[in-house]
Amino acid sequence: MDVAVKKKWLIGSGLLFILLNSIGIAFEFYWAPILPALAVLFLLALLKLDLLIIVLVFLVPLSVNIEDVVLGMGLSLPAEPLIIGIFLLVIYKFTIDGTYDFNVLKHPISIAILINMVWILITTFTSMEKIVSFKFFLSRSWFLVVFYFLAVVLFKHIGAIKNYLWAYMIPLAFVIIFTLVKHSKDDFSQISSFEVMAPFYIAHGIYAAAIAFFIPLLAIWTILGFRLNLNFSSVLLSAGFLGLFGIGLILSYTRAGWISLVAAIIFGIAMLFRLRLWHMLGILIVLTGLVMANFDDIFFQLYQNKQNSAEGIEKHLESVSNVRNDVSNLERVNRWAAAINMVKEKPIFGFGPGAYSFTYAPYQDPEFKTPITTAFGDQGHAHSEYLNPLSESGWIGLFSFLAILYFVFQRGLFLVYHGRNVEVKLMSAAILLGLVTYLSHGLLNSYSEQDKIAVLFWGFIAMITALDLYHQQNEDTAEVID
């Protein structure tokens, strides 16, 4: 946008702001104080879209979910309306206006994402719950447009990646401190840990998943900060955040969150030995085959574990494999079995994106039902990032999602092993490790359709794409988005 035009917009917006406030005061419109914030957001959208994205990322951890705002749907305020607004603006600015870098669309990760979205759209039309599936498609669309396709071009400058990360970590640190203060009033008891992070995060699982994303990154910045040319104060700041985030994760009492760090450590060791992706996939396939071949014996051994979720970290961790009388674990098994039964009936198209919660009830296996099982099927999704798309969009839906992950790790590992400099290598490693924490957590839970995690999941994938597209060759000197 031309500088003279920007000045005219600035002056015009200022005069409009004064006029609207004057009218609001005259007519006792008490919402007038929000006009400055709306005016600032409007100006940022027009003049500095990259800064608006950072503001959005900062607001996401602090947003509060309000139930049944419109058409029975909840809304995360103030983040979600802002996401939708940016989504509409980007559709105009980068497609109709033609200013987008369409090389992004040619990248293997982007192609895999678009194929997955096409299939989600197709299964929306074949869905058992078409309105629900259409809402799902729209929600996934604005998350992808804002946090992936827009973010990739924002990340043409590697400093923008760090700004994005800090924009989420700083408010998350506030939430952790807020949570620890509240939790301390109950002597950090396990029972109060489940919802003590409200109203910012609805439960301890999503809270722990968000924290775990950053622990590998902060560990790398703390341990290898000087190799990244970070000054002492930056290393000290990273160490402080690492300690705070570590305490937050431990006291969240989220078993999946703890295990996700173990998975990241194992993946980190594999990277140290420079294992190729096909090596890792081969090991994973062999281990999966062994588990399937010996499933009955393994299940019998797990069934002997009677340790319920209990106070104390050690006992709580032991309970993760209790499939005998731990209600939380048993209900997950019930949901997984229902998802498998559903895909047996509709293996190609599934029941429709987002439709699991409305259709799984008849597919529950009686032997897996628990005291918290509902016959109405109104208690959420399949508790798995992998069984959700399988039951909702069939095998093609699952494989197209796995294809995204394949290209992310294929390109990410290439950057780790052959990056053009130390910063690109270590940043790529940190991003992959953060994704590993969530993808392992995703075996037990599914949060990627919520803004708190979507901003990280798709944002981290956008970082890999941008590092590969813009920072593996000569540094791109393109202008920041305006």
C-alpha positions as CSV (number, residue, x, y, z in Angstrom):
1,M,0.0,0.0,0.0
2,D,1.3,3.4,-0.9
3,V,2.7,5.6,1.9
4,A,0.4,8.5,1.0
5,V,-2.6,6.2,1.0
6,K,-1.6,4.8,4.4
7,K,-1.5,8.4,5.8
8,K,-4.9,9.1,4.4
9,W,-6.3,6.0,6.0
10,L,-4.7,6.9,9.3
11,I,-6.1,10.4,9.3
12,G,-9.5,9.3,8.2
13,S,-9.7,6.5,10.8
14,G,-8.6,8.9,13.5
15,L,-11.4,11.3,12.6
16,L,-13.9,8.5,12.3
17,F,-12.8,7.2,15.8
18,I,-13.4,10.7,17.3
19,L,-16.8,11.0,15.6
20,L,-18.0,7.6,16.8
21,N,-16.9,8.2,20.3
22,S,-18.7,11.5,20.4
23,I,-21.9,9.9,19.1
24,G,-21.5,7.0,21.6
25,I,-21.1,9.4,24.6
26,A,-24.0,11.6,23.4
27,F,-26.4,8.6,23.2
28,E,-25.1,6.9,26.3
29,F,-23.5,4.0,24.4
30,Y,-21.4,2.4,27.1
31,W,-19.5,0.1,24.7
32,A,-17.7,3.1,23.3
33,P,-14.5,2.4,25.2
34,I,-13.9,-0.7,23.0
35,L,-13.7,1.5,19.9
36,P,-10.0,2.3,20.4
37,A,-9.1,-1.4,20.4
38,L,-11.3,-2.0,17.3
39,A,-9.7,1.0,15.6
40,V,-6.2,-0.2,16.4
41,L,-7.1,-3.7,15.0
42,F,-8.6,-2.2,11.9
43,L,-5.6,-0.1,11.2
44,L,-3.2,-3.0,11.8
45,A,-5.3,-5.1,9.4
46,L,-4.9,-2.4,6.7
47,L,-1.4,-1.2,7.4
48,K,0.6,-3.9,9.2
49,L,-0.9,-7.4,8.9
50,D,2.2,-9.1,10.2
51,L,1.9,-7.2,13.5
52,L,-1.8,-8.1,13.7
53,I,-0.9,-11.8,13.5
54,I,1.5,-11.4,16.5
55,V,-1.3,-9.5,18.4
56,L,-3.6,-12.4,17.6
57,V,-1.1,-15.1,18.7
58,F,-0.6,-13.1,22.0
59,L,-4.4,-13.0,22.6
60,V,-5.0,-16.7,22.0
61,P,-3.7,-18.1,25.4
62,L,-5.6,-15.3,27.2
63,S,-8.9,-15.9,25.4
64,V,-11.9,-17.2,27.3
65,N,-14.3,-19.8,25.8
66,I,-18.0,-18.7,26.0
67,E,-20.5,-21.5,25.5
68,D,-23.6,-21.3,23.2
69,V,-22.8,-17.9,21.8
70,V,-24.4,-18.5,18.4
71,L,-26.3,-21.4,16.9
72,G,-25.3,-23.6,19.9
73,M,-21.6,-23.1,19.3
74,G,-19.0,-21.8,21.7
75,L,-16.8,-18.9,20.9
76,S,-13.3,-18.1,22.1
77,L,-13.1,-14.4,22.9
78,P,-11.5,-12.2,21.8
79,A,-9.3,-14.5,19.6
80,E,-11.9,-16.3,17.4
81,P,-13.7,-13.3,15.9
82,L,-10.3,-11.8,15.1
83,I,-9.2,-15.1,13.4
84,I,-12.4,-15.0,11.3
85,G,-11.8,-11.3,10.4
86,I,-8.2,-11.9,9.4
87,F,-9.3,-15.0,7.4
88,L,-11.8,-12.9,5.3
89,L,-9.2,-10.1,4.9
90,V,-6.6,-12.6,3.7
91,I,-9.0,-14.1,1.2
92,Y,-9.3,-10.7,-0.4
93,K,-5.8,-9.4,0.0
94,F,-3.9,-12.5,-1.2
95,T,-6.3,-14.0,-3.7
96,I,-8.5,-11.3,-5.2
97,D,-5.7,-8.7,-4.8
98,G,-3.1,-11.2,-6.1
99,T,-0.3,-10.3,-3.7
100,Y,0.3,-13.8,-2.3
101,D,3.5,-15.8,-2.9
102,F,1.9,-18.7,-4.7
103,N,5.2,-20.7,-4.5
104,V,3.9,-21.6,-1.0
105,L,1.1,-23.6,-2.6
106,K,3.7,-25.7,-4.6
107,H,5.5,-26.9,-1.5
108,P,4.9,-30.6,-0.7
109,I,3.5,-29.8,2.7
110,S,1.0,-27.3,1.3
111,I,0.0,-29.7,-1.4
112,A,-0.7,-32.4,1.2
113,I,-2.7,-30.0,3.3
114,L,-4.8,-28.9,0.3
115,I,-5.5,-32.6,-0.7
116,N,-6.6,-33.3,2.9
117,M,-8.9,-30.2,2.8
118,V,-10.4,-31.3,-0.5
119,W,-11.2,-34.7,1.0
120,I,-12.7,-33.1,4.1
121,L,-14.9,-31.0,1.8
122,I,-16.0,-34.1,-0.1
123,T,-16.9,-36.0,3.1
124,T,-18.8,-32.9,4.3
125,F,-21.3,-33.5,1.5
126,T,-21.5,-37.2,2.4
127,S,-21.7,-36.5,6.1
128,M,-24.4,-37.9,8.5
129,E,-24.4,-34.4,10.1
130,K,-23.9,-32.0,7.2
131,I,-24.3,-28.7,9.2
132,V,-21.8,-29.9,11.8
133,S,-19.4,-31.0,9.1
134,F,-19.7,-27.7,7.3
135,K,-18.9,-25.8,10.5
136,F,-15.9,-28.1,10.9
137,F,-14.7,-27.4,7.4
138,L,-15.1,-23.6,7.9
139,S,-13.2,-23.8,11.2
140,R,-10.4,-25.8,9.8
141,S,-10.3,-23.4,6.8
142,W,-9.7,-20.2,8.8
143,F,-7.2,-21.9,11.1
144,L,-5.2,-23.0,8.0
145,V,-5.5,-19.7,6.1
146,V,-4.3,-17.7,9.2
147,F,-1.9,-19.9,11.0
148,Y,-0.4,-21.8,8.0
149,F,-0.8,-20.0,4.6
150,L,-0.5,-16.5,6.0
151,A,2.1,-17.5,8.6
152,V,4.4,-19.1,6.0
153,V,4.9,-15.7,4.2
154,L,5.2,-13.9,7.5
155,F,8.1,-16.3,8.3
156,K,10.1,-15.1,5.3
157,H,12.1,-13.3,8.0
158,I,13.4,-15.8,10.6
159,G,13.0,-13.2,13.3
160,A,9.2,-13.4,12.7
161,I,9.3,-17.0,13.8
162,K,10.9,-16.0,17.1
163,N,8.3,-13.2,17.5
164,Y,5.5,-15.7,16.9
165,L,6.9,-18.1,19.5
166,W,7.4,-15.4,22.1
167,A,4.0,-14.0,21.4
168,Y,2.5,-17.2,22.6
169,M,5.0,-18.0,25.4
170,I,4.7,-14.7,27.2
171,P,1.0,-14.9,27.9
172,L,1.2,-18.6,28.5
173,A,3.8,-17.9,31.2
174,F,1.2,-15.5,32.8
175,V,-1.4,-18.3,32.6
176,I,1.0,-20.7,34.3
177,I,1.7,-18.3,37.1
178,F,-2.0,-17.6,37.5
179,T,-2.6,-21.4,37.6
180,L,0.1,-22.1,40.1
181,V,-1.1,-19.3,42.4
182,K,-4.7,-20.7,42.3
183,H,-3.4,-24.3,42.6
184,S,-1.3,-23.4,45.7
185,K,-4.5,-22.6,47.6
186,D,-5.3,-26.4,47.4
187,D,-1.7,-27.4,48.2
188,F,-1.2,-28.4,44.5
189,S,-3.6,-31.3,44.9
190,Q,-4.2,-33.6,41.9
191,I,-8.0,-33.3,42.1
192,S,-7.9,-29.5,41.7
193,S,-5.4,-29.7,38.9
194,F,-8.0,-30.7,36.3
195,E,-9.7,-27.3,35.9
196,V,-7.6,-24.9,37.9
197,M,-6.3,-23.2,34.7
198,A,-9.8,-22.0,33.9
199,P,-11.0,-19.7,32.4
200,F,-8.0,-19.5,30.0
201,Y,-7.7,-23.3,29.3
202,I,-10.8,-25.5,29.7
203,A,-8.9,-28.5,31.1
204,H,-5.5,-29.7,32.2
205,G,-4.9,-31.8,29.0
206,I,-5.0,-28.9,26.5
207,Y,-3.0,-26.7,29.0
208,A,-0.3,-29.4,29.3
209,A,-0.2,-29.9,25.5
210,A,0.4,-26.2,24.9
211,I,3.2,-26.1,27.5
212,A,4.9,-29.2,26.1
213,F,5.2,-27.6,22.7
214,F,7.7,-25.2,24.0
215,I,9.9,-27.2,26.4
216,P,12.2,-28.6,23.7
217,L,12.6,-25.2,22.2
218,L,13.4,-23.6,25.5
219,A,15.8,-26.4,26.4
220,I,17.7,-25.9,23.1
221,W,17.8,-22.1,23.6
222,T,19.1,-22.6,27.2
223,I,21.7,-25.3,26.5
224,L,22.8,-24.2,23.0
225,G,22.0,-20.5,23.3
226,F,25.6,-19.3,22.7
227,R,25.8,-21.4,19.6
228,L,22.8,-19.4,18.3
229,N,24.6,-16.2,19.2
230,L,22.2,-15.4,22.0
231,N,23.5,-13.1,24.7
232,F,23.6,-14.1,28.3
233,S,20.4,-12.3,29.3
234,S,18.5,-14.2,26.5
235,V,19.9,-17.5,27.7
236,L,18.9,-16.6,31.3
237,L,15.4,-15.7,30.1
238,S,15.1,-19.0,28.3
239,A,16.2,-20.9,31.3
240,G,13.7,-19.0,33.5
241,F,10.9,-19.8,31.1
242,L,12.1,-23.5,30.9
243,G,11.9,-23.8,34.6
244,L,8.4,-22.2,34.8
245,F,7.1,-24.3,32.0
246,G,8.6,-27.5,33.4
247,I,6.9,-26.8,36.8
248,G,3.6,-26.0,35.0
249,L,3.7,-29.3,33.1
250,I,4.6,-31.4,36.2
251,L,1.8,-29.9,38.3
252,S,-0.8,-30.2,35.5
253,Y,-0.9,-33.9,36.4
254,T,-1.4,-34.7,32.8
255,R,0.1,-38.2,32.1
256,A,-0.1,-37.7,28.3
257,G,1.9,-34.5,28.7
258,W,4.6,-36.2,30.7
259,I,4.8,-39.1,28.2
260,S,5.0,-36.7,25.3
261,L,8.3,-35.3,26.6
262,V,9.7,-38.9,26.8
263,A,8.7,-39.3,23.1
264,A,10.5,-36.0,22.3
265,I,13.6,-37.2,24.1
266,I,13.6,-40.5,22.1
267,F,13.1,-38.6,18.8
268,G,15.9,-36.2,19.8
269,I,18.3,-39.1,20.4
270,A,17.3,-40.5,16.9
271,M,18.2,-37.1,15.4
272,L,21.6,-37.1,17.2
273,F,22.3,-40.4,15.5
274,R,21.2,-38.8,12.2
275,L,18.6,-41.5,11.6
276,R,16.7,-41.0,8.4
277,L,12.9,-40.8,8.4
278,W,12.6,-44.2,6.7
279,H,14.7,-45.7,9.5
280,M,12.3,-44.2,12.1
281,L,9.3,-45.3,10.2
282,G,10.7,-48.8,9.8
283,I,11.3,-49.1,13.6
284,L,7.8,-47.7,14.2
285,I,6.2,-50.2,11.8
286,V,8.1,-53.2,13.4
287,L,7.1,-52.1,16.9
288,T,3.5,-51.7,15.8
289,G,3.6,-55.1,14.2
290,L,5.0,-56.7,17.4
291,V,2.3,-55.0,19.5
292,M,-0.5,-56.2,17.2
293,A,0.9,-59.7,17.0
294,N,1.1,-59.9,20.8
295,F,-1.9,-57.8,21.6
296,D,-3.7,-60.3,23.8
297,D,-0.7,-60.9,26.0
298,I,0.0,-57.2,26.3
299,F,-3.6,-56.4,27.1
300,F,-3.6,-59.2,29.8
301,Q,-0.5,-57.6,31.4
302,L,-2.0,-54.2,31.3
303,Y,-5.2,-55.6,32.8
304,Q,-3.1,-56.7,35.9
305,N,-2.4,-53.0,36.6
306,K,-4.9,-51.9,39.3
307,Q,-3.2,-48.5,40.0
308,N,-5.9,-45.8,39.7
309,S,-5.1,-42.2,39.1
310,A,-4.0,-41.0,42.5
311,E,-2.3,-38.3,44.4
312,G,1.5,-38.4,43.8
313,I,3.3,-38.2,40.5
314,E,4.7,-41.8,40.7
315,K,1.3,-43.4,41.3
316,H,-0.4,-41.1,38.8
317,L,2.1,-42.1,36.1
318,E,1.7,-45.8,36.9
319,S,-2.0,-45.5,36.3
320,V,-1.5,-44.6,32.6
321,S,-1.6,-48.3,31.6
322,N,-4.4,-49.3,33.9
323,V,-7.2,-50.6,31.6
324,R,-8.9,-52.5,34.3
325,N,-10.5,-50.0,36.7
326,D,-9.2,-46.5,35.8
327,V,-12.3,-44.9,34.4
328,S,-10.5,-42.3,32.3
329,N,-8.4,-45.0,30.5
330,L,-11.4,-47.3,30.1
331,E,-13.5,-44.6,28.5
332,R,-10.7,-43.8,26.1
333,V,-10.7,-47.5,25.1
334,N,-14.5,-47.3,24.7
335,R,-14.2,-44.3,22.4
336,W,-11.4,-45.9,20.3
337,A,-13.4,-49.1,19.9
338,A,-16.4,-47.1,18.8
339,A,-14.2,-45.3,16.2
340,I,-13.0,-48.6,14.9
341,N,-16.5,-50.0,14.7
342,M,-17.6,-46.9,12.8
343,V,-14.9,-47.1,10.2
344,K,-15.8,-50.7,9.6
345,E,-19.2,-49.6,8.5
346,K,-18.1,-46.5,6.5
347,P,-14.4,-47.1,5.5
348,I,-14.3,-44.7,2.6
349,F,-16.2,-41.5,3.5
350,G,-16.6,-42.0,7.2
351,F,-19.5,-40.3,9.2
352,G,-18.5,-36.8,8.3
353,P,-16.0,-34.2,9.7
354,G,-16.8,-33.3,13.3
355,A,-19.6,-35.8,13.4
356,Y,-18.1,-38.4,15.7
357,S,-19.6,-36.9,18.8
358,F,-23.1,-37.1,17.3
359,T,-22.9,-40.6,15.8
360,Y,-20.7,-42.8,18.0
361,A,-23.2,-43.9,20.6
362,P,-24.6,-47.0,18.7
363,Y,-21.1,-48.2,18.0
364,Q,-19.9,-48.5,21.6
365,D,-18.9,-52.0,22.5
366,P,-20.8,-53.2,25.6
367,E,-17.7,-54.8,27.1
368,F,-15.9,-51.4,27.1
369,K,-18.6,-49.3,28.6
370,T,-17.8,-47.5,31.8
371,P,-19.7,-45.6,34.6
372,I,-19.2,-42.3,32.6
373,T,-20.3,-43.8,29.2
374,T,-23.4,-42.1,27.8
375,A,-26.0,-43.7,25.6
376,F,-26.6,-40.4,23.8
377,G,-23.0,-40.1,22.5
378,D,-22.8,-36.5,23.7
379,Q,-19.5,-36.5,25.5
380,G,-16.9,-35.4,22.9
381,H,-14.7,-36.9,20.3
382,A,-12.6,-40.1,20.0
383,H,-9.7,-38.8,22.1
384,S,-7.3,-39.4,19.3
385,E,-5.8,-37.2,16.6
386,Y,-5.7,-40.3,14.4
387,L,-9.0,-42.1,15.1
388,N,-11.0,-38.9,14.8
389,P,-10.2,-38.4,11.0
390,L,-10.4,-42.2,10.5
391,S,-14.0,-42.4,11.8
392,E,-15.1,-39.1,10.3
393,S,-13.4,-39.1,6.9
394,G,-12.5,-42.8,6.4
395,W,-9.1,-44.2,5.5
396,I,-8.4,-41.6,2.9
397,G,-9.0,-38.9,5.6
398,L,-6.5,-40.6,7.9
399,F,-3.9,-41.2,5.2
400,S,-4.1,-37.7,3.8
401,F,-3.5,-36.4,7.4
402,L,-0.6,-38.7,7.8
403,A,0.8,-37.5,4.5
404,I,1.0,-34.0,5.9
405,L,3.0,-35.3,8.8
406,Y,5.2,-37.3,6.5
407,F,6.2,-34.3,4.5
408,V,6.6,-32.1,7.6
409,F,9.1,-34.6,9.1
410,Q,10.8,-35.4,5.8
411,R,11.5,-31.7,5.1
412,G,12.2,-31.0,8.7
413,L,14.8,-33.7,9.1
414,F,16.5,-32.5,5.9
415,L,16.8,-29.1,7.4
416,V,18.1,-30.5,10.7
417,Y,20.8,-32.6,8.9
418,H,21.6,-30.2,6.0
419,G,20.5,-26.8,7.1
420,R,22.4,-23.9,5.7
421,N,23.5,-22.7,9.1
422,V,23.4,-23.6,12.8
423,E,20.3,-21.4,13.5
424,V,18.2,-23.1,10.8
425,K,19.3,-26.6,12.0
426,L,18.5,-26.0,15.7
427,M,15.3,-24.1,15.0
428,S,14.1,-27.0,12.8
429,A,15.0,-29.5,15.4
430,A,13.2,-27.5,18.1
431,I,10.1,-27.2,16.0
432,L,10.0,-30.9,15.1
433,L,10.5,-31.9,18.8
434,G,7.6,-29.6,19.7
435,L,5.4,-31.3,17.1
436,V,6.5,-34.7,18.4
437,T,5.2,-33.8,21.9
438,Y,1.8,-33.0,20.5
439,L,1.6,-35.9,18.0
440,S,2.4,-38.3,20.8
441,H,-0.1,-36.6,23.1
442,G,-2.5,-37.0,20.2
443,L,-2.6,-40.7,20.7
444,L,-4.6,-40.0,23.8
445,N,-6.3,-36.7,23.1
446,S,-7.4,-34.4,20.3
447,Y,-7.2,-30.6,20.6
448,S,-6.1,-29.4,17.1
449,E,-9.6,-28.1,16.3
450,Q,-9.3,-25.6,19.2
451,D,-7.6,-22.2,18.7
452,K,-5.3,-22.8,21.7
453,I,-3.6,-25.7,19.9
454,A,-4.3,-24.8,16.2
455,V,-2.2,-21.7,16.5
456,L,0.7,-23.9,17.5
457,F,0.1,-27.0,15.5
458,W,-0.4,-25.3,12.1
459,G,2.0,-22.5,13.1
460,F,4.9,-25.0,13.8
461,I,4.1,-26.7,10.4
462,A,4.2,-23.3,8.7
463,M,7.6,-22.7,10.3
464,I,9.0,-25.9,8.7
465,T,7.6,-24.9,5.3
466,A,9.0,-21.4,5.6
467,L,12.5,-22.6,6.7
468,D,12.6,-25.0,3.8
469,L,11.2,-22.5,1.3
470,Y,12.9,-19.2,2.3
471,H,15.9,-20.0,4.6
472,Q,17.5,-23.1,3.1
473,Q,18.7,-21.2,0.0
474,N,19.9,-17.6,0.0
475,E,18.1,-15.4,2.5
476,D,15.0,-13.9,1.1
477,T,14.9,-10.2,1.1
478,A,11.2,-9.7,0.5
479,E,9.4,-7.0,2.3
480,V,7.4,-7.8,5.4
481,I,3.7,-8.1,4.7
482,D,2.1,-4.7,4.6
